[in-house]
């Protein structure tokens, strides 16, 4: 899918035919779309389709006619019938008269740009646009990490009565998400630092320098948060395993104590259920012997239960 957008002095709109200063957004483009864009802007087709490889690492490639920037962006992946975070590459190509973004799937990071809700956003201000994208991406990582923290809090609230492995599996998936995000953030940090250096091929103004500095701060903050949440999740995973094991032991102990309390009436009823030639069992000749025996067995079982309760075994 290919979309084209253009900013004018007072308007932002989607266009059907290319105009200088436009933003071209490619979402899982076909080979034909890729070849058309590559030929028009003299871009190596390999560079244009590189971000479509989910294993592609973050990097900057400077060519004669364009600059390619690949960064990781957070997105969702369905694992165990639930949505968890992962990262995929986003390619940003700065050509002579256009900015081209290409990715394997549609990203939420572009929503605010498409709705023209980003301050001082113009498609023809290519360097500013790139830095705004990187800044929004860093914010998106922070949002993802806070979402993971809230999910871990919900799991923690369920741990007290947990007896199954569901909570452990959720913890494991959250830890995987943290690992993906943390690794991607470290790679993105290198990209931002390289763009901030004086050797960067992109022309920067004072406002751009401030935006890049804010992006670097947010990225480093996200890395620190990821490290903290990773340690918390590791500790919670160990604790939850111990809690689940303890809860299962408590259930087994309760069942064992109930079995012991029921053993007394079982023995009595078994004895009275045997047939003898001359039956001299106690209470055998009484008219309501059955109810007396049930009452005695119940009292004895109750005494055993009370004993267990006083010992705090229940």
Buried (B, 14 or more C-beta within 10 A) or exposed (E): EBBBBBBEEEEBEEBEEBEEBBBBBBBEBEEEBBBEBBEEBEBBEEBBBBBBEEEBEBBBBEBEEBBBBBBBBBBBBEBEEEBBBBBBBBBBBBBEEBBBBBBBEBBEBBEEBBEEEBEEBBBBBBBBBBBBBBBBBBBBBBEBBEBBBEBBEEBBEEBEEBBEEEBBEBBBBBBBBBBBBBBBBBBBBBBBBBBBEEEBEBEBEEEBEEBBEBBBEBBBBBBEBBEEBBEBBEEBBEEBBEBBEEBEEEEEEEEEBBEBBBEBBEEBEEEBEEEEEEEEEEEEEEEEBEEEBEEBBEEBBEEBBEEBEEEEEB
